Amino acid sequence: MAEKLHSGLLTGHPFGGIGVLINKELHVQIRVLDVMYKCRCASIHCVFPNGHSVVLCITYFPCASLAVDYDCELTECLGFIEAVLIWLIMILLLY
């Protein structure tokens, strides 16, 4: 790890992350709905001035590998996305 810290630009997990850039001129209202505890996934709700809205699920998927950790991390990411979708369906059914 110490060697990695002294090698210059830090890339990849755990140094990478997720993010969203939205132009301020669009006047979009943004609300964070949820963030996965390992910060690999986040869901945000964007409402545009014309009333349209969109829910975005931003995900930093693990790199494909044969390691057991890969299956666990991928399943956690997919589970987070599934939970967001279920929540959205429940909200839509109530309206």
JORACOR-V349711 format. One record per residue. N is the residue number from 0. RES is the residue in one letter. PHI is phi in whole degrees, 0 to 359 (NA if undefined). D_LAST is the distance of its C-alpha to the last C-alpha in whole Angstrom. Layout:
BEGIN
{{N RES PHI D_LAST} {N RES PHI D_LAST}}
END
This chain:
BEGIN
{{0 M NA 51} {1 A 299 53} {2 E 297 54} {3 K 297 51} {4 L 294 51} {5 H 264 54} {6 S 270 53} {7 G 109 51} {8 L 298 48} {9 L 270 46} {10 T 230 43} {11 G 80 41} {12 H 285 40} {13 P 267 40} {14 F 271 41} {15 G 278 38} {16 G 174 34} {17 I 241 31} {18 G 193 30} {19 V 226 28} {20 L 249 30} {21 I 231 28} {22 N 296 30} {23 K 299 30} {24 E 293 31} {25 L 282 27} {26 H 54 26} {27 V 274 23} {28 Q 274 21} {29 I 238 21} {30 R 227 20} {31 V 284 21} {32 L 274 18} {33 D 197 21} {34 V 227 25} {35 M 296 27} {36 Y 301 29} {37 K 267 32} {38 C 61 30} {39 R 274 30} {40 C 222 27} {41 A 212 24} {42 S 235 21} {43 I 229 20} {44 H 249 17} {45 C 247 19} {46 V 244 17} {47 F 270 20} {48 P 302 21} {49 N 278 20} {50 G 98 16} {51 H 291 16} {52 S 222 15} {53 V 213 16} {54 V 253 16} {55 L 251 20} {56 C 244 22} {57 I 261 25} {58 T 226 28} {59 Y 254 32} {60 F 290 33} {61 P 290 36} {62 C 289 39} {63 A 297 40} {64 S 202 42} {65 L 269 44} {66 A 291 43} {67 V 297 42} {68 D 301 40} {69 Y 300 38} {70 D 300 36} {71 C 296 35} {72 E 293 34} {73 L 295 32} {74 T 297 30} {75 E 296 29} {76 C 297 28} {77 L 294 26} {78 G 296 25} {79 F 297 23} {80 I 298 22} {81 E 299 20} {82 A 297 19} {83 V 297 17} {84 L 296 16} {85 I 297 15} {86 W 300 13} {87 L 297 11} {88 I 297 10} {89 M 297 9} {90 I 297 7} {91 L 295 5} {92 L 291 5} {93 L 284 4} {94 Y 269 0}}
END
